[in-house]
Amino acid sequence: MSDSRDEGAGRDFAAAFQSVVDNVELVVRGKTEVVRQALTCLLAGGHLLVEDVPGLGKTSLARCLAASVDATCHRIQFTPDLLPSDVTGVTVYHQGSGEFRFHQGPVFAHVVVADEVNRASPKTQSALLEVMGEGQVTVDGAAHPVPRPFFVVATQNPVDMDGTYPLPEAQLDRFLMRLRVGYPDRAAEVAILRDRRGGLRVEDLRPVLTPTRCLR
């Protein structure tokens, strides 16, 4: 009996997995293996580091995954002047109530795109260490859990290294996978050009899975 249940659960998982891949590929063309690996990383509870040049759909991939599983998605553009509090959030004093209240930063989402993460200072990069490892942010001694599932997609350009700060080993250790997207092939390029004349956008995608099911 248990074997048949396991087989049924396996078939259900495979069907749900493929439905998300198919949904993402309505927008992200010609990158089936990259999509499958990114989705595997999300479902495994890991985080993804994508190293490639700009314009290959790294952010679109993350947004499509989020839309396909009905998850929230925030994008953080990492720059040299970005502060840790710009990522995690900050405690603010409210004069009317006389209370300190925590204002969540953009890291509070199911899917967080850390764009060009190596352009921020090491101090700001370290703001991701706790939340990627423990699923929470500690500000002024108080712990604030982030939504689950929690999936960070960090990007960096391996070609343009001027003004960047290499990710330390402690940061790299937080990533389950390290991928390159690569340029699309000729057939995918033709499909992309056709999509520009009326194809689906990320905003048009309908969810085929829920965040709760991603945790099972």
Backbone as CSV, one residue per row, in Angstrom:
resi,resn,N_x,N_y,N_z,CA_x,CA_y,CA_z,C_x,C_y,C_z
1,MET,0.828,-1.208,0.000,0.000,0.000,0.000,0.860,1.256,0.000
2,SER,1.907,1.242,0.856,2.765,2.421,0.947,3.510,2.658,-0.360
3,ASP,3.885,1.553,-1.053,4.585,1.707,-2.327,3.706,2.392,-3.357
4,SER,2.421,2.015,-3.401,1.509,2.635,-4.369,1.290,4.101,-4.044
5,ARG,1.225,4.420,-2.740,1.077,5.828,-2.349,2.310,6.625,-2.747
6,ASP,3.486,6.030,-2.542,4.728,6.710,-2.913,4.800,6.941,-4.418
7,GLU,4.362,5.931,-5.182,4.367,6.082,-6.637,3.407,7.182,-7.074
8,GLY,2.229,7.226,-6.421,1.259,8.265,-6.750,1.781,9.646,-6.413
9,ALA,2.440,9.758,-5.248,3.010,11.050,-4.851,4.120,11.458,-5.809
10,GLY,4.902,10.465,-6.257,5.971,10.761,-7.205,5.432,11.262,-8.534
11,ARG,4.347,10.632,-8.999,3.736,11.081,-10.257,3.155,12.483,-10.117
12,ASP,2.516,12.748,-8.976,1.950,14.081,-8.742,3.045,15.143,-8.726
13,PHE,4.160,14.806,-8.073,5.270,15.760,-8.013,5.835,16.023,-9.405
14,ALA,6.025,14.955,-10.180,6.578,15.110,-11.528,5.660,15.953,-12.402
15,ALA,4.342,15.743,-12.262,3.383,16.514,-13.055,3.402,17.982,-12.654
16,ALA,3.446,18.239,-11.331,3.480,19.626,-10.853,4.776,20.313,-11.279
17,PHE,5.878,19.588,-11.185,7.181,20.128,-11.586,7.158,20.530,-13.056
18,GLN,6.651,19.625,-13.906,6.635,19.906,-15.339,5.684,21.045,-15.679
19,SER,4.589,21.160,-14.931,3.645,22.253,-15.201,4.285,23.610,-14.933
20,VAL,5.130,23.690,-13.901,5.830,24.948,-13.618,6.858,25.236,-14.711
21,VAL,7.605,24.213,-15.114,8.598,24.392,-16.182,7.924,24.880,-17.460
22,ASP,6.818,24.235,-17.827,6.100,24.634,-19.045,5.594,26.066,-18.940
23,ASN,5.133,26.434,-17.755,4.608,27.789,-17.555,5.714,28.836,-17.701
24,VAL,6.861,28.576,-17.090,7.987,29.510,-17.181,8.452,29.647,-18.630
25,GLU,8.435,28.533,-19.362,8.928,28.560,-20.742,7.990,29.278,-21.708
26,LEU,6.825,29.674,-21.236,5.977,30.538,-22.056,6.619,31.912,-22.244
27,VAL,7.516,32.269,-21.313,8.204,33.564,-21.375,9.701,33.386,-21.599
28,VAL,10.323,32.502,-20.839,11.768,32.251,-20.946,11.988,31.150,-21.974
29,ARG,12.467,31.516,-23.135,12.556,30.586,-24.263,13.925,29.912,-24.367
30,GLY,13.894,28.616,-24.717,15.118,27.912,-25.075,16.069,27.599,-23.942
31,LYS,15.587,27.636,-22.704,16.465,27.392,-21.556,15.847,26.363,-20.608
32,THR,15.392,25.244,-21.179,14.688,24.234,-20.391,15.527,23.726,-19.230
33,GLU,16.783,23.392,-19.487,17.625,22.819,-18.438,17.892,23.836,-17.330
34,VAL,18.098,25.086,-17.694,18.306,26.136,-16.691,17.054,26.307,-15.839
35,VAL,15.893,26.297,-16.479,14.627,26.433,-15.751,14.442,25.267,-14.789
36,ARG,14.720,24.059,-15.250,14.559,22.870,-14.404,15.504,22.916,-13.201
37,GLN,16.730,23.331,-13.417,17.678,23.398,-12.307,17.292,24.489,-11.312
38,ALA,16.836,25.634,-11.819,16.414,26.713,-10.922,15.212,26.284,-10.090
39,LEU,14.255,25.600,-10.710,13.081,25.124,-9.975,13.470,24.065,-8.953
40,THR,14.395,23.185,-9.323,14.891,22.186,-8.376,15.506,22.858,-7.159
41,CYS,16.269,23.912,-7.394,16.899,24.659,-6.305,15.846,25.260,-5.383
42,LEU,14.798,25.838,-5.972,13.720,26.439,-5.172,13.032,25.385,-4.312
43,LEU,12.652,24.254,-4.932,11.915,23.210,-4.211,12.781,22.529,-3.154
44,ALA,14.106,22.548,-3.355,15.021,21.937,-2.386,15.314,22.862,-1.211
45,GLY,14.783,24.088,-1.271,15.020,25.036,-0.187,16.375,25.702,-0.250
46,GLY,16.997,25.696,-1.431,18.311,26.311,-1.577,18.237,27.697,-2.180
47,HIS,19.404,28.213,-2.533,19.510,29.528,-3.171,20.397,29.393,-4.404
48,LEU,20.220,30.312,-5.344,20.834,30.179,-6.658,21.712,31.384,-6.982
49,LEU,22.928,31.114,-7.442,23.833,32.155,-7.924,23.968,32.002,-9.436
50,VAL,23.589,33.045,-10.169,23.649,33.018,-11.632,24.742,33.973,-12.086
51,GLU,25.724,33.441,-12.774,26.839,34.247,-13.272,26.744,34.337,-14.792
52,ASP,26.486,35.519,-15.299,26.434,35.717,-16.742,26.340,37.198,-17.048
53,VAL,26.505,37.518,-18.320,26.455,38.915,-18.746,25.016,39.418,-18.708
54,PRO,24.816,40.739,-18.667,23.455,41.288,-18.615,22.654,40.975,-19.881
55,GLY,21.332,40.938,-19.711,20.434,40.815,-20.855,20.071,39.412,-21.270
56,LEU,20.377,38.405,-20.437,20.083,37.023,-20.808,18.871,36.452,-20.079
57,GLY,18.143,37.289,-19.354,16.889,36.834,-18.751,17.002,36.289,-17.346
58,LYS,18.053,36.660,-16.625,18.220,36.143,-15.266,17.087,36.614,-14.354
59,THR,16.794,37.909,-14.403,15.720,38.454,-13.573,14.368,37.935,-14.037
60,SER,14.177,37.818,-15.333,12.912,37.294,-15.868,12.677,35.864,-15.405
61,LEU,13.737,35.067,-15.348,13.621,33.690,-14.875,13.093,33.656,-13.448
62,ALA,13.679,34.472,-12.576,13.241,34.509,-11.179,11.798,34.987,-11.064
63,ARG,11.443,36.015,-11.811,10.079,36.547,-11.765,9.068,35.536,-12.297
64,CYS,9.440,34.802,-13.337,8.538,33.786,-13.890,8.325,32.631,-12.911
65,LEU,9.389,32.223,-12.232,9.249,31.182,-11.213,8.312,31.636,-10.109
66,ALA,8.501,32.882,-9.656,7.642,33.417,-8.597,6.188,33.471,-9.048
67,ALA,5.955,33.941,-10.267,4.583,34.031,-10.778,3.956,32.653,-10.927
68,SER,4.747,31.659,-11.288,4.226,30.312,-11.526,3.824,29.606,-10.245
69,VAL,4.428,29.984,-9.120,4.078,29.358,-7.838,3.323,30.330,-6.935
70,ASP,2.794,31.405,-7.532,1.967,32.385,-6.818,2.716,32.983,-5.626
71,ALA,3.982,33.311,-5.839,4.834,33.825,-4.762,5.148,35.299,-4.978
72,THR,5.471,35.981,-3.882,5.899,37.376,-3.976,7.346,37.426,-4.451
73,CYS,7.682,38.478,-5.173,9.037,38.610,-5.723,9.497,40.050,-5.592
74,HIS,10.660,40.248,-4.969,11.264,41.574,-4.850,12.652,41.555,-5.486
75,ARG,12.980,42.653,-6.140,14.301,42.787,-6.761,15.089,43.873,-6.041
76,ILE,16.333,43.564,-5.696,17.218,44.522,-5.040,18.409,44.772,-5.954
77,GLN,18.587,46.019,-6.360,19.750,46.381,-7.176,20.907,46.710,-6.242
78,PHE,21.910,45.851,-6.203,23.040,46.053,-5.302,24.010,47.067,-5.909
79,THR,24.324,48.088,-5.136,25.222,49.172,-5.541,26.196,49.455,-4.398
80,PRO,27.303,50.158,-4.671,28.282,50.426,-3.608,27.721,51.207,-2.423
81,ASP,26.680,52.030,-2.646,26.146,52.837,-1.549,24.962,52.184,-0.847
82,LEU,24.632,50.946,-1.207,23.520,50.245,-0.555,23.911,49.870,0.872
83,LEU,23.010,50.103,1.819,23.264,49.800,3.227,22.592,48.487,3.625
84,PRO,23.093,47.816,4.669,22.435,46.589,5.135,20.964,46.796,5.471
85,SER,20.636,47.949,6.067,19.237,48.224,6.422,18.357,48.402,5.193
86,ASP,18.963,48.770,4.052,18.197,48.868,2.809,17.750,47.498,2.329
87,VAL,18.413,46.465,2.804,18.096,45.094,2.412,17.160,44.438,3.423
88,THR,17.521,44.529,4.695,16.788,43.789,5.725,15.598,44.543,6.294
89,GLY,15.702,45.863,6.362,14.665,46.657,7.009,15.242,47.431,8.175
90,VAL,14.408,48.259,8.792,14.901,49.142,9.848,13.802,49.390,10.877
91,THR,14.217,49.630,12.109,13.278,49.985,13.174,13.111,51.497,13.209
92,VAL,11.866,51.951,13.171,11.561,53.381,13.103,10.703,53.777,14.301
93,TYR,11.023,54.927,14.882,10.239,55.446,16.008,9.026,56.206,15.481
94,HIS,7.836,55.828,15.980,6.595,56.506,15.609,6.191,57.439,16.750
95,GLN,6.253,58.721,16.455,6.032,59.715,17.500,4.612,59.665,18.057
96,GLY,3.638,59.388,17.197,2.249,59.377,17.650,1.977,58.319,18.700
97,SER,2.497,57.124,18.488,2.254,56.020,19.421,3.361,55.871,20.451
98,GLY,4.489,56.536,20.208,5.611,56.409,21.127,6.261,55.040,21.085
99,GLU,6.121,54.346,19.956,6.653,52.995,19.826,7.673,52.913,18.690
100,PHE,8.558,51.936,18.829,9.466,51.594,17.738,8.840,50.443,16.950
101,ARG,8.764,50.603,15.650,8.180,49.568,14.800,9.160,49.177,13.701
102,PHE,9.154,47.890,13.419,10.047,47.381,12.380,9.394,47.521,11.013
103,HIS,10.110,48.143,10.085,9.659,48.272,8.704,10.452,47.282,7.847
104,GLN,9.756,46.343,7.261,10.406,45.288,6.497,11.134,45.830,5.269
105,GLY,12.290,45.241,4.995,13.031,45.571,3.786,12.607,44.667,2.641
106,PRO,13.177,44.849,1.458,12.777,44.058,0.291,13.132,42.583,0.379
107,VAL,13.914,42.200,1.378,14.251,40.793,1.531,13.052,39.979,2.005
108,PHE,11.992,40.648,2.435,10.799,39.945,2.903,9.889,39.619,1.718
109,ALA,10.223,38.544,1.034,9.445,38.038,-0.096,9.795,36.568,-0.274
110,HIS,8.963,35.841,-1.014,9.276,34.436,-1.277,10.503,34.304,-2.177
111,VAL,10.559,35.152,-3.207,11.673,35.129,-4.156,12.337,36.500,-4.148
112,VAL,13.629,36.529,-3.885,14.386,37.782,-3.837,15.486,37.729,-4.893
113,VAL,15.469,38.702,-5.796,16.508,38.805,-6.821,17.554,39.808,-6.335
114,ALA,18.738,39.314,-6.026,19.852,40.172,-5.607,20.695,40.462,-6.843
115,ASP,20.349,41.543,-7.541,20.956,41.835,-8.839,22.345,42.448,-8.674
116,GLU,23.336,41.840,-9.346,24.736,42.273,-9.270,25.177,42.391,-7.812
117,VAL,25.019,41.280,-7.106,25.267,41.243,-5.663,26.706,41.614,-5.319
118,ASN,27.646,41.379,-6.228,29.053,41.664,-5.924,29.417,43.140,-6.080
119,ARG,28.449,43.996,-6.392,28.727,45.441,-6.465,28.487,46.137,-5.121
120,ALA,27.889,45.448,-4.187,27.687,46.021,-2.854,28.911,45.754,-1.986
121,SER,29.064,46.547,-0.945,30.197,46.376,-0.033,30.066,45.053,0.722
122,PRO,31.175,44.510,1.216,31.104,43.268,1.988,30.152,43.363,3.176
123,LYS,30.064,44.536,3.803,29.155,44.708,4.934,27.707,44.514,4.506
124,THR,27.339,45.044,3.347,25.973,44.886,2.854,25.735,43.462,2.368
125,GLN,26.734,42.867,1.723,26.605,41.467,1.308,26.325,40.565,2.504
126,SER,26.965,40.874,3.624,26.794,40.037,4.815,25.389,40.113,5.390
127,ALA,24.614,41.125,4.977,23.232,41.222,5.447,22.396,40.047,4.957
128,LEU,22.862,39.383,3.898,22.135,38.232,3.366,22.497,36.925,4.070
129,LEU,23.601,36.911,4.810,24.077,35.657,5.395,23.046,35.020,6.317
130,GLU,22.537,35.796,7.269,21.594,35.235,8.240,20.301,34.792,7.577
131,VAL,19.745,35.651,6.733,18.439,35.336,6.160,18.524,34.146,5.208
132,MET,19.642,33.994,4.498,19.792,32.851,3.606,20.030,31.561,4.380
133,GLY,20.694,31.659,5.509,20.994,30.470,6.289,19.910,30.066,7.258
134,GLU,19.216,31.060,7.834,18.263,30.771,8.903,16.826,31.169,8.594
135,GLY,16.611,31.887,7.489,15.251,32.272,7.137,14.671,33.337,8.038
136,GLN,15.536,34.168,8.595,15.060,35.250,9.453,16.053,36.402,9.428
137,VAL,15.559,37.567,9.843,16.380,38.770,9.945,16.352,39.231,11.392
138,THR,17.513,39.516,11.966,17.586,40.019,13.336,17.970,41.488,13.306
139,VAL,17.070,42.335,13.805,17.294,43.779,13.855,17.016,44.256,15.271
140,ASP,17.985,44.927,15.867,17.856,45.429,17.240,17.466,44.321,18.210
141,GLY,18.041,43.143,18.011,17.824,42.028,18.924,16.545,41.257,18.711
142,ALA,15.710,41.671,17.778,14.445,40.985,17.514,14.532,40.219,16.199
143,ALA,14.075,38.969,16.216,14.107,38.124,15.021,12.807,38.276,14.237
144,HIS,12.934,38.424,12.934,11.773,38.584,12.057,11.863,37.531,10.951
145,PRO,11.018,36.497,11.000,11.077,35.450,9.971,10.581,35.949,8.622
146,VAL,11.201,35.474,7.562,10.778,35.818,6.202,9.775,34.767,5.727
147,PRO,9.013,35.065,4.677,8.034,34.087,4.177,8.718,32.804,3.707
148,ARG,7.957,31.730,3.730,8.447,30.457,3.200,7.518,29.998,2.081
149,PRO,8.072,29.395,1.022,9.502,29.181,0.781,10.245,30.493,0.565
150,PHE,11.546,30.461,0.834,12.382,31.645,0.659,13.515,31.284,-0.287
151,PHE,13.601,32.010,-1.392,14.520,31.654,-2.477,15.238,32.903,-2.956
152,VAL,16.557,32.934,-2.791,17.370,34.059,-3.262,18.018,33.684,-4.594
153,VAL,17.805,34.528,-5.594,18.489,34.386,-6.878,19.444,35.569,-6.999
154,ALA,20.720,35.319,-6.788,21.728,36.381,-6.876,22.411,36.317,-8.239
155,THR,22.683,37.488,-8.805,23.347,37.529,-10.106,24.646,38.319,-10.002
156,GLN,25.598,37.953,-10.840,26.813,38.750,-10.963,27.377,38.572,-12.369
157,ASN,28.018,39.628,-12.842,28.602,39.650,-14.180,30.059,39.199,-14.077
158,PRO,30.415,38.039,-14.650,31.789,37.538,-14.517,32.796,38.269,-15.399
159,VAL,32.310,39.122,-16.296,33.195,39.824,-17.227,33.620,41.175,-16.672
160,ASP,32.657,41.980,-16.258,32.936,43.332,-15.753,33.186,43.264,-14.254
161,MET,34.450,43.257,-13.854,34.807,43.113,-12.445,35.249,44.424,-11.810
162,ASP,35.251,45.524,-12.563,35.651,46.816,-12.009,34.623,47.282,-10.980
163,GLY,35.121,47.729,-9.826,34.229,48.246,-8.794,33.392,47.190,-8.120
164,THR,33.875,45.948,-8.106,33.124,44.866,-7.471,33.880,44.332,-6.257
165,TYR,33.149,43.594,-5.431,33.717,42.977,-4.231,33.443,41.473,-4.319
166,PRO,34.470,40.652,-4.525,34.254,39.209,-4.654,33.499,38.645,-3.455
167,LEU,32.571,37.744,-3.725,31.801,37.140,-2.642,32.710,36.265,-1.784
168,PRO,32.657,36.416,-0.465,33.482,35.583,0.411,32.976,34.143,0.424
169,GLU,33.810,33.243,0.909,33.447,31.825,0.947,32.190,31.587,1.778
170,ALA,32.034,32.332,2.872,30.845,32.163,3.712,29.574,32.483,2.941
171,GLN,29.664,33.470,2.045,28.503,33.833,1.228,28.262,32.785,0.144
172,LEU,29.322,32.365,-0.530,29.184,31.360,-1.586,28.624,30.055,-1.036
173,ASP,28.945,29.751,0.214,28.479,28.510,0.829,26.968,28.497,1.030
174,ARG,26.339,29.670,1.003,24.885,29.747,1.183,24.123,29.336,-0.082
175,PHE,24.818,29.245,-1.208,24.148,28.909,-2.468,24.213,27.408,-2.731
176,LEU,23.054,26.851,-3.083,22.998,25.430,-3.415,23.513,25.179,-4.826
177,MET,23.247,26.123,-5.740,23.647,25.965,-7.139,24.305,27.235,-7.666
178,ARG,25.128,27.017,-8.692,25.800,28.114,-9.388,25.658,27.838,-10.885
179,LEU,24.933,28.701,-11.588,24.587,28.433,-12.983,25.021,29.557,-13.910
180,ARG,25.120,29.199,-15.189,25.246,30.177,-16.267,24.045,29.997,-17.188
181,VAL,23.425,31.090,-17.597,22.257,31.014,-18.469,22.689,30.777,-19.911
182,GLY,23.635,31.547,-20.388,24.106,31.403,-21.761,23.163,32.037,-22.771
183,TYR,23.676,32.230,-23.971,22.869,32.826,-25.032,21.892,31.799,-25.606
184,PRO,20.716,32.234,-26.047,19.757,31.295,-26.653,20.234,30.826,-28.020
185,ASP,19.751,29.651,-28.434,20.096,29.175,-29.772,19.242,29.895,-30.820
186,ARG,19.467,29.544,-32.083,18.805,30.265,-33.173,17.281,30.148,-33.092
187,ALA,16.783,28.931,-32.827,15.332,28.729,-32.756,14.719,29.543,-31.622
188,ALA,15.418,29.583,-30.480,14.909,30.357,-29.346,14.925,31.848,-29.652
189,GLU,15.945,32.303,-30.367,16.006,33.721,-30.736,14.834,34.110,-31.638
190,VAL,14.485,33.222,-32.571,13.333,33.483,-33.444,12.053,33.558,-32.616
191,ALA,11.904,32.625,-31.641,10.717,32.637,-30.780,10.655,33.911,-29.946
192,ILE,11.810,34.378,-29.478,11.856,35.613,-28.687,11.414,36.799,-29.532
193,LEU,11.874,36.845,-30.771,11.477,37.937,-31.665,9.977,37.905,-31.942
194,ARG,9.428,36.712,-32.093,7.986,36.596,-32.300,7.220,37.060,-31.066
195,ASP,7.741,36.720,-29.896,7.073,37.111,-28.653,7.011,38.620,-28.496
196,ARG,7.981,39.323,-29.035,7.986,40.781,-28.937,6.817,41.405,-29.693
197,ARG,6.205,40.618,-30.552,5.089,41.129,-31.340,3.754,40.610,-30.802
198,GLY,3.676,40.420,-29.502,2.400,40.015,-28.910,2.464,38.776,-28.050
199,GLY,3.681,38.336,-27.690,3.807,37.163,-26.842,3.484,37.474,-25.388
200,LEU,3.522,36.430,-24.561,3.225,36.583,-23.141,4.337,37.342,-22.425
201,ARG,3.944,38.103,-21.409,4.886,38.760,-20.517,4.812,38.077,-19.156
202,VAL,5.744,38.413,-18.292,5.736,37.830,-16.948,4.412,38.120,-16.255
203,GLU,3.893,39.326,-16.440,2.643,39.725,-15.787,1.455,38.904,-16.268
204,ASP,1.582,38.262,-17.428,0.475,37.478,-17.986,0.430,36.049,-17.461
205,LEU,1.499,35.598,-16.814,1.549,34.216,-16.344,0.565,33.982,-15.204
206,ARG,-0.087,32.831,-15.255,-0.988,32.432,-14.173,-0.299,31.378,-13.311
207,PRO,-0.511,31.419,-12.005,0.132,30.428,-11.131,-0.400,29.025,-11.380
208,VAL,0.485,28.056,-11.341,0.097,26.653,-11.490,0.414,25.858,-10.224
209,LEU,0.996,26.524,-9.244,1.352,25.901,-7.976,1.208,26.954,-6.892
210,THR,1.197,26.538,-5.638,1.096,27.476,-4.522,2.363,27.396,-3.674
211,PRO,2.671,28.455,-2.919,3.839,28.389,-2.032,3.758,27.236,-1.039
212,THR,2.543,26.921,-0.573,2.382,25.827,0.388,2.801,24.494,-0.213
213,ARG,2.409,24.257,-1.461,2.775,22.996,-2.111,4.273,22.906,-2.361
214,CYS,4.924,24.042,-2.506,6.382,24.033,-2.711,7.112,23.505,-1.486
215,LEU,6.483,23.594,-0.328,7.125,23.177,0.917,6.955,21.692,1.190
216,ARG,6.096,21.028,0.450,5.832,19.615,0.715,6.939,18.720,0.174
